Amino acid sequence: DIVEKSEQKAKAEVELVETKESKEAVMLELEQLSNFNAELHQSCDFVIKNFELRQTARDEEVEALRQAKAILSGAKFEEFLQEP
């Protein structure tokens, strides 16, 4: 009976060590995920904060390109190509 109890105790101790190691690995992964989450949150905050500013800048660029296209569409390039 003592031998059986000793075997059970040894098995339980092995399980305990394996469980502690598994717990440490899970805690490390959880810490890494938490750090990644913080970095991602910071990045998203930056994008959201600057969205309006960036959208306005893109709209201005599109309008400038439309104006340039309109100017170039009406330009007479023959005058620029003639030799003096």
N, C-alpha and C positions, 0 to 999 in steps of 0.2 A: 504493500500500500504506500509506503514511503517512497519507493522507487517510482511508482506511478505519479505521485504528487510532485516529485522532483522533476519528472519529465514534463508534466503540465506547466510547472513553474518555469522551466527552461524555455518551453514553447511560448509562454506568455511574455517572457522577457525579450525573446527574439521579435515577437510581434510588436512589443512596445518600442524597441529600437527602430524597427522598420517604419512604424507609424510616426515616430518623432522625426525621422529623416524625411519622410513624405511630407509631414507638416512644414518642415523647414523649407523644402523645395516649393511648396505651395505658397508659403509666406513670401519667399523671394520673388516668385512670379507675380504675386499680388502687388508687391511694392513696385516692381517694374511697370506693371500695368497702370498703377496709380501715377507714377512719374510720367508715363506716356500720355495719360489722360490730362494731366496738368499742362504739358507742352501743347497738346492739341487744343485744349481750351484757350490757352493764351493766343495761339495762332488764329483760331476762329474769332476771338474777340477783336484781334487786329483787323481781320478782313471785314467784319461787320462794322467796326468803327469807321473804317475808311471807304466803305462801299459807296456812300453818297458822293464823296469827293471824287472817287475813281469814275463813277458813272457820269458825273458832270464833265469830267475831263474827256471821257470817250465821246460824249455827245458833241462837245466842242470840236474834237478832232474830226468827227464825221461831218459836221457842218462845214468845217474848213475845207475838207476834201470835196464836198459838193460844190462849194464856191469856186474852188480851183478848177474843177471839171467844167463848170459853166463858163468860166473865163476862157479856158483852153478850147472849149467847143466853139466859141465865137471868134477865136483868134484867127488871123490870116497869116499863116506861116510863110506864104510865098514872099512876103515882104522881107522876112528875115533871111531867106535863102538866096535872094538876088545878090549878085556880086556888084560891087560899086564900079 
